[in-house]
Amino acid sequence: MREGKLDDALGVYQKELASNPNSVPANNAAGTVLDLMGKGTEARKHFQKAIDAAPDAAAKSAANRQMAMSYGFEGDCRNTVKYEQMVMAYWVTREQAEPQNAFYQQGEMANEAARVCIDSGDLESAETWYKKGTELGLKEPGNETHPKSLWNFRLEHALARIAARRGNKAEAQKHVVAAKAQLDGDPKMAEAQARYFPYLVGYVALYTGDHKLALDELQKAVAIQANDPFLQCLLGMTYEKLGEKEKAMECYRKASTTTAHNPPAALAKPFTRKKLG
């Protein structure tokens, strides 16, 4: 599947399912391939089988997360949130046993749902769930594993993007400045998170009409994370705004090759399918 041969990959998983129809790994894998092919209804039949056949709560939670992302491939914020909440409910049961991880995972799942919502244009839901993600993440005892600065940076990053999507440039810039302050205030956190800052500046510039700045910053972002299909789409959108269609199509072609099953791919696969025909 990593080579992009989706039909061949699907055939392998279908063969396995013919002899073992309740295989959780095979159903999850088949569902992933079908989502990448744009066949979400078929994909979710496999994810439901994986949920039903899951041998324990952890496996069921993992399958629910796959189902959430399947809806993400169709820009369905509401159902993505529904299934991510099921995943979050599992992590609530792990708070006593592994508190350092359980609250982090709850925050991550809320943010994952929010990411699908913002990409689908449901900005109110996105804002609600990004704020919820921060609230949950900050419940980690002591915030030693995942510092408060990390969650604050992520929230400012998200609020800047939401403001930009709403066309509120001043509000967006306020949150960009606040995000940078979090990076500057915690160099250790910034070692891992600073790479997301050019993406933020480029995103805000794209959606507030400064296409030259967007190009400069998104080129930096892509140089850091060349395999991120979402960034390739943003760069392609910027090239389109600047009238450079061939460069835009090149970005979309790169983005279209992703075989991931996550929010960047959930935006990129259907988006590039429309752009490339």
C-alpha positions, -999 to +999 in steps of 0.1 A: +000+000+000+029+023+007+037+022-030+002+035-038-011+003-053-044+004-036-062-022-057-035-047-051-035-039-014-072-043-012-070-076-029-046-089-003-068-079+026-099-092+009-082-126+004-074-127+041-110-117+050-124-145+028-108-170+052-111-149+084-139-124+081-136-112+117-100-104+115-097-070+132-063-060+115-076-070+081-108-052+084-091-021+096-066-023+068-093-029+042-113+000+055-082+023+053-076+013+016-112+019+007-112+053+023-081+062+003-100+050-028-129+073-020-152+044-010-162+055+025-195+036+027-177+003+020-148+013+043-171+018+073-186-016+069-151-030+076-145-006+105-178-017+120-167-053+117-134-044+134-153-027+162-177-056+167-149-082+166-124-063+188-110-086+215-107-059+242-115-023+250-082-010+236-087-027+202-123-014+201-111+021+208-085+019+180-112+007+156-135+035+167-107+060+159-104+045+125-142+049+120-139+085+131-113+092+105-133+074+078-160+101+084-132+126+082-124+116+047-159+128+038-157+160+058-183+148+082-175+167+114-205+155+134-198+118+130-161+122+134-167+139+167-192+111+177-166+084+173-137+104+187-158+108+218-160+070+221-122+069+219-120+096+246-144+076+268-119+046+266-091+069+278-112+081+307-111+044+319-073+046+318-069+077+340-060+058+371-037+033+355-018+057+333-027+093+340+003+108+322-009+093+290-047+091+294-053+128+296-029+135+268-048+110+246-081+126+254-067+160+244-053+145+212-086+129+202-105+161+208-079+180+187-081+154+160-119+158+158-114+196+158-089+193+129-115+175+108-141+201+117-120+231+107-111+214+074-147+207+067-156+244+074-175+238+107-155+265+125-177+267+156-173+229+163-136+232+156-132+260+182-153+240+207-132+209+204-098+226+202-106+243+235-119+210+249-087+193+238-066+219+257-088+216+288-083+178+288-046+178+281-040+202+309-056+177+334-024+156+331-010+155+367+018+180+368+019+183+330+054+169+332+053+147+301+033+172+280+038+208+293+012+235+295+031+254+269+025+226+244-013+228+249-012+266+249+008+267+217-016+242+200-046+262+210-032+295+198-022+278+166-058+266+161-075+298+171-053+317+146-063+294+118-100+296+128-099+334+129-082+334+095-109+312+081-134+337+094-116+365+076-106+382+109-070+391+101-064+411+133-077+383+155-056+358+136-024+378+140-031+382+177-031+344+181+000+340+158+019+363+182+006+344+212+017+311+196+052+325+190+054+336+226+047+301+238+076+288+216+099+315+228+090+308+264+098+271+263+128+263+241+126+226+250+090+224+238+099+245+208+125+219+197+097+197+186+069+222+178+087+251+161+084+233+128+047+240+128+051+277+130+058+284+093+027+264+085+007+286+108+020+319+093+015+305+058-021+293+066-031+326+081-016+345+052-033+323+026-068+328+041-063+365+048-051+374+013-014+378+016-004+353-010+033+362-013+038+357+024+018+325+022+041+312-005+072+320+014+061+304+046+044+274+031+075+266+011+094+266+044+068+244+059+069+219+030+107+219+032+104+207+068+076+183+063+077+173+026+055+143+031+026+161+047-002+161+020-021+188+037+008+212+034+012+203-002-025+212-007-020+246+010+010+253-011-010+243-042-038+266-033-013+294-029+002+288-063-034+288-077-040+322-061-008+335-077-018+321-111+008+294-113-014+265-122+013+240-132+031+244-099-002+240-081-010+208-100+025+194-091+017+200-054-017+183-057-001+153-074+023+149-046-005+152-020-026+127-038-001+099-032-005+098+005-015+064+020-020+078+055-053+075+074-052+107+094-066+143+093-040+156+067-049+127+044-086+131+051-084+166+036-059+158+008-073+127-008-108+140-017-095+175-024-068+164-049-092+139-064-114+168-074-085+190-085-068+163-106-099+149-121 
